[in-house]
Protein backbone atom coordinates (compact mmCIF):
# COMPACT_ATOMS: atom_id res chain seq x y z
CA UNK A 1 0.00 0.00 0.00
CA UNK A 2 1.21 3.45 -0.89
CA UNK A 3 0.46 6.62 1.05
CA UNK A 4 0.39 9.75 -1.10
CA UNK A 5 -0.22 13.34 -0.11
CA UNK A 6 -1.47 15.77 -2.73
CA UNK A 7 -1.13 19.54 -2.43
CA UNK A 8 -4.33 21.17 -3.66
CA UNK A 9 -4.83 24.73 -4.85
CA UNK A 10 -8.11 26.61 -4.55
CA UNK A 11 -9.51 25.16 -1.33
CA UNK A 12 -10.63 27.73 1.24
CA UNK A 13 -13.28 26.22 3.53
CA UNK A 14 -14.84 23.07 4.98
CA UNK A 15 -17.15 22.82 1.96
CA UNK A 16 -14.02 22.45 -0.19
CA UNK A 17 -12.72 19.73 2.12
CA UNK A 18 -16.01 17.83 1.93
CA UNK A 19 -16.17 18.14 -1.87
CA UNK A 20 -12.68 16.62 -2.27
CA UNK A 21 -13.43 13.89 0.29
CA UNK A 22 -16.67 13.01 -1.51
CA UNK A 23 -14.95 12.61 -4.89
CA UNK A 24 -12.08 10.56 -3.46
CA UNK A 25 -14.47 8.28 -1.58
CA UNK A 26 -16.13 7.36 -4.91
CA UNK A 27 -12.94 5.49 -5.86
CA UNK A 28 -12.86 1.85 -4.79
CA UNK A 29 -9.83 0.36 -3.03
CA UNK A 30 -8.53 3.55 -1.46
CA UNK A 31 -8.55 4.83 2.10
CA UNK A 32 -8.84 8.57 2.54
CA UNK A 33 -6.45 9.23 5.44
CA UNK A 34 -6.97 12.98 5.76
CA UNK A 35 -8.30 15.95 3.80
CA UNK A 36 -7.58 19.49 4.95
CA UNK A 37 -7.66 22.87 3.27
CA UNK A 38 -4.83 22.63 0.74
CA UNK A 39 -4.07 18.90 0.93
CA UNK A 40 -5.34 15.35 0.79
CA UNK A 41 -3.64 12.18 2.01
CA UNK A 42 -4.78 8.82 0.69
CA UNK A 43 -3.65 5.21 1.03
CA UNK A 44 -4.04 2.89 -1.95
CA UNK A 45 -2.65 -0.08 -3.85
CA UNK A 46 -0.57 1.42 -6.66
CA UNK A 47 -1.00 -1.79 -8.67
CA UNK A 48 -4.75 -1.14 -8.88
CA UNK A 49 -4.99 2.66 -8.88
CA UNK A 50 -2.77 5.31 -10.46
CA UNK A 51 -2.03 8.82 -9.21
CA UNK A 52 -3.78 10.06 -12.35
CA UNK A 53 -7.13 8.64 -11.19
CA UNK A 54 -6.77 10.37 -7.82
CA UNK A 55 -5.77 13.68 -9.42
CA UNK A 56 -8.75 13.47 -11.77
CA UNK A 57 -11.09 12.97 -8.80
CA UNK A 58 -9.69 16.06 -7.07
CA UNK A 59 -10.06 18.05 -10.29
CA UNK A 60 -13.63 16.76 -10.65
CA UNK A 61 -14.33 18.40 -7.27
CA UNK A 62 -13.16 21.69 -8.80
CA UNK A 63 -9.61 22.03 -7.50
CA UNK A 64 -6.09 21.79 -8.91
CA UNK A 65 -3.31 19.49 -7.72
CA UNK A 66 0.06 21.26 -7.55
CA UNK A 67 3.62 20.04 -6.96
mmCIF file of the N, C-alpha and C atoms, coordinates in Angstrom:
data_MODEL
# 
_entry.id   MODEL 
# 
loop_
_atom_site.group_PDB 
_atom_site.id 
_atom_site.type_symbol 
_atom_site.label_atom_id 
_atom_site.label_alt_id 
_atom_site.label_comp_id 
_atom_site.label_asym_id 
_atom_site.label_entity_id 
_atom_site.label_seq_id 
_atom_site.pdbx_PDB_ins_code 
_atom_site.Cartn_x 
_atom_site.Cartn_y 
_atom_site.Cartn_z 
_atom_site.occupancy 
_atom_site.B_iso_or_equiv 
_atom_site.pdbx_formal_charge 
_atom_site.auth_seq_id 
_atom_site.auth_comp_id 
_atom_site.auth_asym_id 
_atom_site.auth_atom_id 
_atom_site.pdbx_PDB_model_num 
ATOM 1   N N  . UNK A 1 1  ? 0.843   -1.188 0.000   1.00 0.00 ? 1  UNK A N  1 
ATOM 2   C CA . UNK A 1 1  ? 0.000   0.000  0.000   1.00 0.00 ? 1  UNK A CA 1 
ATOM 3   C C  . UNK A 1 1  ? 0.886   1.248  0.000   1.00 0.00 ? 1  UNK A C  1 
ATOM 4   N N  . UNK A 1 2  ? 0.472   2.194  -0.774  1.00 0.00 ? 2  UNK A N  1 
ATOM 5   C CA . UNK A 1 2  ? 1.208   3.448  -0.892  1.00 0.00 ? 2  UNK A CA 1 
ATOM 6   C C  . UNK A 1 2  ? 0.407   4.554  -0.213  1.00 0.00 ? 2  UNK A C  1 
ATOM 7   N N  . UNK A 1 3  ? 1.100   5.438  0.490   1.00 0.00 ? 3  UNK A N  1 
ATOM 8   C CA . UNK A 1 3  ? 0.455   6.623  1.054   1.00 0.00 ? 3  UNK A CA 1 
ATOM 9   C C  . UNK A 1 3  ? 0.968   7.817  0.267   1.00 0.00 ? 3  UNK A C  1 
ATOM 10  N N  . UNK A 1 4  ? 0.041   8.599  -0.265  1.00 0.00 ? 4  UNK A N  1 
ATOM 11  C CA . UNK A 1 4  ? 0.390   9.745  -1.099  1.00 0.00 ? 4  UNK A CA 1 
ATOM 12  C C  . UNK A 1 4  ? -0.324  10.979 -0.573  1.00 0.00 ? 4  UNK A C  1 
ATOM 13  N N  . UNK A 1 5  ? 0.400   12.078 -0.492  1.00 0.00 ? 5  UNK A N  1 
ATOM 14  C CA . UNK A 1 5  ? -0.221  13.343 -0.111  1.00 0.00 ? 5  UNK A CA 1 
ATOM 15  C C  . UNK A 1 5  ? -0.192  14.273 -1.314  1.00 0.00 ? 5  UNK A C  1 
ATOM 16  N N  . UNK A 1 6  ? -1.344  14.836 -1.618  1.00 0.00 ? 6  UNK A N  1 
ATOM 17  C CA . UNK A 1 6  ? -1.469  15.771 -2.729  1.00 0.00 ? 6  UNK A CA 1 
ATOM 18  C C  . UNK A 1 6  ? -1.643  17.180 -2.179  1.00 0.00 ? 6  UNK A C  1 
ATOM 19  N N  . UNK A 1 7  ? -0.921  18.131 -2.748  1.00 0.00 ? 7  UNK A N  1 
ATOM 20  C CA . UNK A 1 7  ? -1.130  19.541 -2.428  1.00 0.00 ? 7  UNK A CA 1 
ATOM 21  C C  . UNK A 1 7  ? -2.181  20.063 -3.400  1.00 0.00 ? 7  UNK A C  1 
ATOM 22  N N  . UNK A 1 8  ? -3.182  20.753 -2.856  1.00 0.00 ? 8  UNK A N  1 
ATOM 23  C CA . UNK A 1 8  ? -4.331  21.169 -3.656  1.00 0.00 ? 8  UNK A CA 1 
ATOM 24  C C  . UNK A 1 8  ? -4.498  22.684 -3.578  1.00 0.00 ? 8  UNK A C  1 
ATOM 25  N N  . UNK A 1 9  ? -4.655  23.287 -4.746  1.00 0.00 ? 9  UNK A N  1 
ATOM 26  C CA . UNK A 1 9  ? -4.831  24.729 -4.851  1.00 0.00 ? 9  UNK A CA 1 
ATOM 27  C C  . UNK A 1 9  ? -6.319  25.049 -5.003  1.00 0.00 ? 9  UNK A C  1 
ATOM 28  N N  . UNK A 1 10 ? -6.742  26.133 -4.369  1.00 0.00 ? 10 UNK A N  1 
ATOM 29  C CA . UNK A 1 10 ? -8.108  26.612 -4.549  1.00 0.00 ? 10 UNK A CA 1 
ATOM 30  C C  . UNK A 1 10 ? -9.079  26.271 -3.433  1.00 0.00 ? 10 UNK A C  1 
ATOM 31  N N  . UNK A 1 11 ? -8.637  25.503 -2.444  1.00 0.00 ? 11 UNK A N  1 
ATOM 32  C CA . UNK A 1 11 ? -9.514  25.159 -1.328  1.00 0.00 ? 11 UNK A CA 1 
ATOM 33  C C  . UNK A 1 11 ? -9.456  26.271 -0.282  1.00 0.00 ? 11 UNK A C  1 
ATOM 34  N N  . UNK A 1 12 ? -10.637 26.640 0.266   1.00 0.00 ? 12 UNK A N  1 
ATOM 35  C CA . UNK A 1 12 ? -10.628 27.729 1.242   1.00 0.00 ? 12 UNK A CA 1 
ATOM 36  C C  . UNK A 1 12 ? -11.555 27.519 2.439   1.00 0.00 ? 12 UNK A C  1 
ATOM 37  N N  . UNK A 1 13 ? -12.319 26.405 2.447   1.00 0.00 ? 13 UNK A N  1 
ATOM 38  C CA . UNK A 1 13 ? -13.281 26.220 3.534   1.00 0.00 ? 13 UNK A CA 1 
ATOM 39  C C  . UNK A 1 13 ? -13.615 24.743 3.720   1.00 0.00 ? 13 UNK A C  1 
ATOM 40  N N  . UNK A 1 14 ? -14.444 24.458 4.699   1.00 0.00 ? 14 UNK A N  1 
ATOM 41  C CA . UNK A 1 14 ? -14.844 23.074 4.977   1.00 0.00 ? 14 UNK A CA 1 
ATOM 42  C C  . UNK A 1 14 ? -15.672 22.479 3.834   1.00 0.00 ? 14 UNK A C  1 
ATOM 43  N N  . UNK A 1 15 ? -16.399 23.317 3.118   1.00 0.00 ? 15 UNK A N  1 
ATOM 44  C CA . UNK A 1 15 ? -17.149 22.823 1.959   1.00 0.00 ? 15 UNK A CA 1 
ATOM 45  C C  . UNK A 1 15 ? -16.176 22.248 0.929   1.00 0.00 ? 15 UNK A C  1 
ATOM 46  N N  . UNK A 1 16 ? -15.054 22.923 0.733   1.00 0.00 ? 16 UNK A N  1 
ATOM 47  C CA . UNK A 1 16 ? -14.023 22.454 -0.193  1.00 0.00 ? 16 UNK A CA 1 
ATOM 48  C C  . UNK A 1 16 ? -13.489 21.094 0.260   1.00 0.00 ? 16 UNK A C  1 
ATOM 49  N N  . UNK A 1 17 ? -13.232 20.981 1.551   1.00 0.00 ? 17 UNK A N  1 
ATOM 50  C CA . UNK A 1 17 ? -12.724 19.729 2.124   1.00 0.00 ? 17 UNK A CA 1 
ATOM 51  C C  . UNK A 1 17 ? -13.719 18.598 1.866   1.00 0.00 ? 17 UNK A C  1 
ATOM 52  N N  . UNK A 1 18 ? -14.981 18.850 2.118   1.00 0.00 ? 18 UNK A N  1 
ATOM 53  C CA . UNK A 1 18 ? -16.007 17.826 1.933   1.00 0.00 ? 18 UNK A CA 1 
ATOM 54  C C  . UNK A 1 18 ? -16.166 17.445 0.456   1.00 0.00 ? 18 UNK A C  1 
ATOM 55  N N  . UNK A 1 19 ? -16.039 18.416 -0.443  1.00 0.00 ? 19 UNK A N  1 
ATOM 56  C CA . UNK A 1 19 ? -16.167 18.138 -1.874  1.00 0.00 ? 19 UNK A CA 1 
ATOM 57  C C  . UNK A 1 19 ? -15.044 17.214 -2.345  1.00 0.00 ? 19 UNK A C  1 
ATOM 58  N N  . UNK A 1 20 ? -13.817 17.475 -1.895  1.00 0.00 ? 20 UNK A N  1 
ATOM 59  C CA . UNK A 1 20 ? -12.682 16.624 -2.274  1.00 0.00 ? 20 UNK A CA 1 
ATOM 60  C C  . UNK A 1 20 ? -12.848 15.233 -1.666  1.00 0.00 ? 20 UNK A C  1 
ATOM 61  N N  . UNK A 1 21 ? -13.223 15.176 -0.392  1.00 0.00 ? 21 UNK A N  1 
ATOM 62  C CA . UNK A 1 21 ? -13.427 13.893 0.286   1.00 0.00 ? 21 UNK A CA 1 
ATOM 63  C C  . UNK A 1 21 ? -14.489 13.056 -0.433  1.00 0.00 ? 21 UNK A C  1 
ATOM 64  N N  . UNK A 1 22 ? -15.571 13.698 -0.831  1.00 0.00 ? 22 UNK A N  1 
ATOM 65  C CA . UNK A 1 22 ? -16.670 13.009 -1.507  1.00 0.00 ? 22 UNK A CA 1 
ATOM 66  C C  . UNK A 1 22 ? -16.188 12.389 -2.817  1.00 0.00 ? 22 UNK A C  1 
ATOM 67  N N  . UNK A 1 23 ? -15.445 13.134 -3.610  1.00 0.00 ? 23 UNK A N  1 
ATOM 68  C CA . UNK A 1 23 ? -14.952 12.609 -4.888  1.00 0.00 ? 23 UNK A CA 1 
ATOM 69  C C  . UNK A 1 23 ? -13.961 11.468 -4.676  1.00 0.00 ? 23 UNK A C  1 
ATOM 70  N N  . UNK A 1 24 ? -13.052 11.611 -3.721  1.00 0.00 ? 24 UNK A N  1 
ATOM 71  C CA . UNK A 1 24 ? -12.077 10.555 -3.464  1.00 0.00 ? 24 UNK A CA 1 
ATOM 72  C C  . UNK A 1 24 ? -12.752 9.288  -2.951  1.00 0.00 ? 24 UNK A C  1 
ATOM 73  N N  . UNK A 1 25 ? -13.780 9.447  -2.132  1.00 0.00 ? 25 UNK A N  1 
ATOM 74  C CA . UNK A 1 25 ? -14.475 8.281  -1.584  1.00 0.00 ? 25 UNK A CA 1 
ATOM 75  C C  . UNK A 1 25 ? -15.261 7.494  -2.635  1.00 0.00 ? 25 UNK A C  1 
ATOM 76  N N  . UNK A 1 26 ? -15.459 8.073  -3.819  1.00 0.00 ? 26 UNK A N  1 
ATOM 77  C CA . UNK A 1 26 ? -16.131 7.364  -4.906  1.00 0.00 ? 26 UNK A CA 1 
ATOM 78  C C  . UNK A 1 26 ? -15.217 6.294  -5.515  1.00 0.00 ? 26 UNK A C  1 
ATOM 79  N N  . UNK A 1 27 ? -13.912 6.414  -5.284  1.00 0.00 ? 27 UNK A N  1 
ATOM 80  C CA . UNK A 1 27 ? -12.944 5.487  -5.858  1.00 0.00 ? 27 UNK A CA 1 
ATOM 81  C C  . UNK A 1 27 ? -12.835 4.257  -4.961  1.00 0.00 ? 27 UNK A C  1 
ATOM 82  N N  . UNK A 1 28 ? -12.978 3.082  -5.562  1.00 0.00 ? 28 UNK A N  1 
ATOM 83  C CA . UNK A 1 28 ? -12.858 1.847  -4.794  1.00 0.00 ? 28 UNK A CA 1 
ATOM 84  C C  . UNK A 1 28 ? -11.397 1.555  -4.489  1.00 0.00 ? 28 UNK A C  1 
ATOM 85  N N  . UNK A 1 29 ? -11.167 0.839  -3.424  1.00 0.00 ? 29 UNK A N  1 
ATOM 86  C CA . UNK A 1 29 ? -9.835  0.359  -3.034  1.00 0.00 ? 29 UNK A CA 1 
ATOM 87  C C  . UNK A 1 29 ? -8.879  1.455  -2.571  1.00 0.00 ? 29 UNK A C  1 
ATOM 88  N N  . UNK A 1 30 ? -9.410  2.563  -2.073  1.00 0.00 ? 30 UNK A N  1 
ATOM 89  C CA . UNK A 1 30 ? -8.530  3.550  -1.455  1.00 0.00 ? 30 UNK A CA 1 
ATOM 90  C C  . UNK A 1 30 ? -9.052  3.866  -0.062  1.00 0.00 ? 30 UNK A C  1 
ATOM 91  N N  . UNK A 1 31 ? -8.168  4.359  0.772   1.00 0.00 ? 31 UNK A N  1 
ATOM 92  C CA . UNK A 1 31 ? -8.546  4.831  2.098   1.00 0.00 ? 31 UNK A CA 1 
ATOM 93  C C  . UNK A 1 31 ? -8.144  6.296  2.174   1.00 0.00 ? 31 UNK A C  1 
ATOM 94  N N  . UNK A 1 32 ? -9.120  7.152  2.395   1.00 0.00 ? 32 UNK A N  1 
ATOM 95  C CA . UNK A 1 32 ? -8.839  8.573  2.540   1.00 0.00 ? 32 UNK A CA 1 
ATOM 96  C C  . UNK A 1 32 ? -8.357  8.783  3.969   1.00 0.00 ? 32 UNK A C  1 
ATOM 97  N N  . UNK A 1 33 ? -7.059  9.043  4.115   1.00 0.00 ? 33 UNK A N  1 
ATOM 98  C CA . UNK A 1 33 ? -6.454  9.227  5.437   1.00 0.00 ? 33 UNK A CA 1 
ATOM 99  C C  . UNK A 1 33 ? -6.859  10.569 6.047   1.00 0.00 ? 33 UNK A C  1 
ATOM 100 N N  . UNK A 1 34 ? -6.730  11.643 5.229   1.00 0.00 ? 34 UNK A N  1 
ATOM 101 C CA . UNK A 1 34 ? -6.967  12.984 5.760   1.00 0.00 ? 34 UNK A CA 1 
ATOM 102 C C  . UNK A 1 34 ? -7.178  13.953 4.605   1.00 0.00 ? 34 UNK A C  1 
ATOM 103 N N  . UNK A 1 35 ? -8.125  14.860 4.753   1.00 0.00 ? 35 UNK A N  1 
ATOM 104 C CA . UNK A 1 35 ? -8.305  15.954 3.804   1.00 0.00 ? 35 UNK A CA 1 
ATOM 105 C C  . UNK A 1 35 ? -8.411  17.224 4.627   1.00 0.00 ? 35 UNK A C  1 
ATOM 106 N N  . UNK A 1 36 ? -7.569  18.187 4.293   1.00 0.00 ? 36 UNK A N  1 
ATOM 107 C CA . UNK A 1 36 ? -7.579  19.487 4.946   1.00 0.00 ? 36 UNK A CA 1 
ATOM 108 C C  . UNK A 1 36 ? -7.549  20.550 3.864   1.00 0.00 ? 36 UNK A C  1 
ATOM 109 N N  . UNK A 1 37 ? -7.762  21.791 4.241   1.00 0.00 ? 37 UNK A N  1 
ATOM 110 C CA . UNK A 1 37 ? -7.662  22.874 3.272   1.00 0.00 ? 37 UNK A CA 1 
ATOM 111 C C  . UNK A 1 37 ? -6.242  22.866 2.712   1.00 0.00 ? 37 UNK A C  1 
ATOM 112 N N  . UNK A 1 38 ? -6.129  22.621 1.412   1.00 0.00 ? 38 UNK A N  1 
ATOM 113 C CA . UNK A 1 38 ? -4.832  22.632 0.741   1.00 0.00 ? 38 UNK A CA 1 
ATOM 114 C C  . UNK A 1 38 ? -4.146  21.295 0.572   1.00 0.00 ? 38 UNK A C  1 
ATOM 115 N N  . UNK A 1 39 ? -4.731  20.198 1.105   1.00 0.00 ? 39 UNK A N  1 
ATOM 116 C CA . UNK A 1 39 ? -4.070  18.902 0.935   1.00 0.00 ? 39 UNK A CA 1 
ATOM 117 C C  . UNK A 1 39 ? -5.033  17.731 1.147   1.00 0.00 ? 39 UNK A C  1 
ATOM 118 N N  . UNK A 1 40 ? -4.615  16.601 0.586   1.00 0.00 ? 40 UNK A N  1 
ATOM 119 C CA . UNK A 1 40 ? -5.342  15.349 0.786   1.00 0.00 ? 40 UNK A CA 1 
ATOM 120 C C  . UNK A 1 40 ? -4.327  14.228 0.876   1.00 0.00 ? 40 UNK A C  1 
ATOM 121 N N  . UNK A 1 41 ? -4.521  13.335 1.845   1.00 0.00 ? 41 UNK A N  1 
ATOM 122 C CA . UNK A 1 41 ? -3.638  12.185 2.011   1.00 0.00 ? 41 UNK A CA 1 
ATOM 123 C C  . UNK A 1 41 ? -4.478  10.928 1.860   1.00 0.00 ? 41 UNK A C  1 
ATOM 124 N N  . UNK A 1 42 ? -4.040  10.045 0.942   1.00 0.00 ? 42 UNK A N  1 
ATOM 125 C CA . UNK A 1 42 ? -4.776  8.816  0.690   1.00 0.00 ? 42 UNK A CA 1 
ATOM 126 C C  . UNK A 1 42 ? -3.832  7.620  0.713   1.00 0.00 ? 42 UNK A C  1 
ATOM 127 N N  . UNK A 1 43 ? -4.397  6.466  1.028   1.00 0.00 ? 43 UNK A N  1 
ATOM 128 C CA . UNK A 1 43 ? -3.654  5.211  1.026   1.00 0.00 ? 43 UNK A CA 1 
ATOM 129 C C  . UNK A 1 43 ? -4.311  4.308  -0.013  1.00 0.00 ? 43 UNK A C  1 
ATOM 130 N N  . UNK A 1 44 ? -3.485  3.710  -0.881  1.00 0.00 ? 44 UNK A N  1 
ATOM 131 C CA . UNK A 1 44 ? -4.042  2.889  -1.946  1.00 0.00 ? 44 UNK A CA 1 
ATOM 132 C C  . UNK A 1 44 ? -3.010  1.902  -2.477  1.00 0.00 ? 44 UNK A C  1 
ATOM 133 N N  . UNK A 1 45 ? -3.507  0.928  -3.219  1.00 0.00 ? 45 UNK A N  1 
ATOM 134 C CA . UNK A 1 45 ? -2.653  -0.076 -3.854  1.00 0.00 ? 45 UNK A CA 1 
ATOM 135 C C  . UNK A 1 45 ? -2.272  0.458  -5.231  1.00 0.00 ? 45 UNK A C  1 
ATOM 136 N N  . UNK A 1 46 ? -1.009  0.816  -5.408  1.00 0.00 ? 46 UNK A N  1 
ATOM 137 C CA . UNK A 1 46 ? -0.573  1.423  -6.662  1.00 0.00 ? 46 UNK A CA 1 
ATOM 138 C C  . UNK A 1 46 ? -0.632  0.467  -7.846  1.00 0.00 ? 46 UNK A C  1 
ATOM 139 N N  . UNK A 1 47 ? -0.825  -0.827 -7.582  1.00 0.00 ? 47 UNK A N  1 
ATOM 140 C CA . UNK A 1 47 ? -0.999  -1.793 -8.668  1.00 0.00 ? 47 UNK A CA 1 
ATOM 141 C C  . UNK A 1 47 ? -2.426  -1.765 -9.230  1.00 0.00 ? 47 UNK A C  1 
ATOM 142 N N  . UNK A 1 48 ? -3.358  -1.197 -8.456  1.00 0.00 ? 48 UNK A N  1 
ATOM 143 C CA . UNK A 1 48 ? -4.749  -1.138 -8.884  1.00 0.00 ? 48 UNK A CA 1 
ATOM 144 C C  . UNK A 1 48 ? -5.190  0.267  -9.274  1.00 0.00 ? 48 UNK A C  1 
ATOM 145 N N  . UNK A 1 49 ? -4.564  1.271  -8.679  1.00 0.00 ? 49 UNK A N  1 
ATOM 146 C CA . UNK A 1 49 ? -4.986  2.661  -8.879  1.00 0.00 ? 49 UNK A CA 1 
ATOM 147 C C  . UNK A 1 49 ? -3.759  3.517  -9.162  1.00 0.00 ? 49 UNK A C  1 
ATOM 148 N N  . UNK A 1 50 ? -3.882  4.413  -10.137 1.00 0.00 ? 50 UNK A N  1 
ATOM 149 C CA . UNK A 1 50 ? -2.772  5.311  -10.457 1.00 0.00 ? 50 UNK A CA 1 
ATOM 150 C C  . UNK A 1 50 ? -3.006  6.688  -9.835  1.00 0.00 ? 50 UNK A C  1 
ATOM 151 N N  . UNK A 1 51 ? -1.920  7.440  -9.700  1.00 0.00 ? 51 UNK A N  1 
ATOM 152 C CA . UNK A 1 51 ? -2.033  8.820  -9.211  1.00 0.00 ? 51 UNK A CA 1 
ATOM 153 C C  . UNK A 1 51 ? -2.974  9.621  -10.103 1.00 0.00 ? 51 UNK A C  1 
ATOM 154 N N  . UNK A 1 52 ? -2.954  9.328  -11.390 1.00 0.00 ? 52 UNK A N  1 
ATOM 155 C CA . UNK A 1 52 ? -3.784  10.059 -12.354 1.00 0.00 ? 52 UNK A CA 1 
ATOM 156 C C  . UNK A 1 52 ? -5.264  9.982  -11.985 1.00 0.00 ? 52 UNK A C  1 
ATOM 157 N N  . UNK A 1 53 ? -5.721  8.815  -11.574 1.00 0.00 ? 53 UNK A N  1 
ATOM 158 C CA . UNK A 1 53 ? -7.129  8.640  -11.188 1.00 0.00 ? 53 UNK A CA 1 
ATOM 159 C C  . UNK A 1 53 ? -7.461  9.510  -9.977  1.00 0.00 ? 53 UNK A C  1 
ATOM 160 N N  . UNK A 1 54 ? -6.547  9.564  -9.021  1.00 0.00 ? 54 UNK A N  1 
ATOM 161 C CA . UNK A 1 54 ? -6.774  10.366 -7.821  1.00 0.00 ? 54 UNK A CA 1 
ATOM 162 C C  . UNK A 1 54 ? -6.768  11.856 -8.154  1.00 0.00 ? 54 UNK A C  1 
ATOM 163 N N  . UNK A 1 55 ? -5.845  12.270 -9.001  1.00 0.00 ? 55 UNK A N  1 
ATOM 164 C CA . UNK A 1 55 ? -5.771  13.680 -9.416  1.00 0.00 ? 55 UNK A CA 1 
ATOM 165 C C  . UNK A 1 55 ? -7.044  14.069 -10.167 1.00 0.00 ? 55 UNK A C  1 
ATOM 166 N N  . UNK A 1 56 ? -7.517  13.194 -11.039 1.00 0.00 ? 56 UNK A N  1 
ATOM 167 C CA . UNK A 1 56 ? -8.755  13.469 -11.774 1.00 0.00 ? 56 UNK A CA 1 
ATOM 168 C C  . UNK A 1 56 ? -9.944  13.634 -10.836 1.00 0.00 ? 56 UNK A C  1 
ATOM 169 N N  . UNK A 1 57 ? -9.994  12.856 -9.770  1.00 0.00 ? 57 UNK A N  1 
ATOM 170 C CA . UNK A 1 57 ? -11.090 12.969 -8.795  1.00 0.00 ? 57 UNK A CA 1 
ATOM 171 C C  . UNK A 1 57 ? -11.040 14.321 -8.092  1.00 0.00 ? 57 UNK A C  1 
ATOM 172 N N  . UNK A 1 58 ? -9.840  14.751 -7.724  1.00 0.00 ? 58 UNK A N  1 
ATOM 173 C CA . UNK A 1 58 ? -9.693  16.056 -7.066  1.00 0.00 ? 58 UNK A CA 1 
ATOM 174 C C  . UNK A 1 58 ? -10.092 17.169 -8.030  1.00 0.00 ? 58 UNK A C  1 
ATOM 175 N N  . UNK A 1 59 ? -9.695  17.046 -9.290  1.00 0.00 ? 59 UNK A N  1 
ATOM 176 C CA . UNK A 1 59 ? -10.061 18.048 -10.291 1.00 0.00 ? 59 UNK A CA 1 
ATOM 177 C C  . UNK A 1 59 ? -11.560 18.040 -10.555 1.00 0.00 ? 59 UNK A C  1 
ATOM 178 N N  . UNK A 1 60 ? -12.183 16.872 -10.475 1.00 0.00 ? 60 UNK A N  1 
ATOM 179 C CA . UNK A 1 60 ? -13.635 16.763 -10.648 1.00 0.00 ? 60 UNK A CA 1 
ATOM 180 C C  . UNK A 1 60 ? -14.364 17.550 -9.551  1.00 0.00 ? 60 UNK A C  1 
ATOM 181 N N  . UNK A 1 61 ? -13.748 17.626 -8.373  1.00 0.00 ? 61 UNK A N  1 
ATOM 182 C CA . UNK A 1 61 ? -14.334 18.398 -7.268  1.00 0.00 ? 61 UNK A CA 1 
ATOM 183 C C  . UNK A 1 61 ? -14.155 19.896 -7.487  1.00 0.00 ? 61 UNK A C  1 
ATOM 184 N N  . UNK A 1 62 ? -13.313 20.267 -8.464  1.00 0.00 ? 62 UNK A N  1 
ATOM 185 C CA . UNK A 1 62 ? -13.163 21.688 -8.805  1.00 0.00 ? 62 UNK A CA 1 
ATOM 186 C C  . UNK A 1 62 ? -11.866 22.309 -8.354  1.00 0.00 ? 62 UNK A C  1 
ATOM 187 N N  . UNK A 1 63 ? -10.869 21.501 -8.025  1.00 0.00 ? 63 UNK A N  1 
ATOM 188 C CA . UNK A 1 63 ? -9.614  22.028 -7.498  1.00 0.00 ? 63 UNK A CA 1 
ATOM 189 C C  . UNK A 1 63 ? -8.427  21.518 -8.311  1.00 0.00 ? 63 UNK A C  1 
ATOM 190 N N  . UNK A 1 64 ? -7.272  22.131 -8.132  1.00 0.00 ? 64 UNK A N  1 
ATOM 191 C CA . UNK A 1 64 ? -6.087  21.792 -8.912  1.00 0.00 ? 64 UNK A CA 1 
ATOM 192 C C  . UNK A 1 64 ? -5.012  21.218 -8.014  1.00 0.00 ? 64 UNK A C  1 
ATOM 193 N N  . UNK A 1 65 ? -4.430  20.095 -8.435  1.00 0.00 ? 65 UNK A N  1 
ATOM 194 C CA . UNK A 1 65 ? -3.315  19.485 -7.723  1.00 0.00 ? 65 UNK A CA 1 
ATOM 195 C C  . UNK A 1 65 ? -2.041  20.167 -8.197  1.00 0.00 ? 65 UNK A C  1 
ATOM 196 N N  . UNK A 1 66 ? -1.205  20.590 -7.239  1.00 0.00 ? 66 UNK A N  1 
ATOM 197 C CA . UNK A 1 66 ? 0.058   21.261 -7.551  1.00 0.00 ? 66 UNK A CA 1 
ATOM 198 C C  . UNK A 1 66 ? 1.211   20.481 -6.944  1.00 0.00 ? 66 UNK A C  1 
ATOM 199 N N  . UNK A 1 67 ? 2.417   20.701 -7.479  1.00 0.00 ? 67 UNK A N  1 
ATOM 200 C CA . UNK A 1 67 ? 3.622   20.036 -6.961  1.00 0.00 ? 67 UNK A CA 1 
ATOM 201 C C  . UNK A 1 67 ? 4.112   20.688 -5.704  1.00 0.00 ? 67 UNK A C  1 
# 
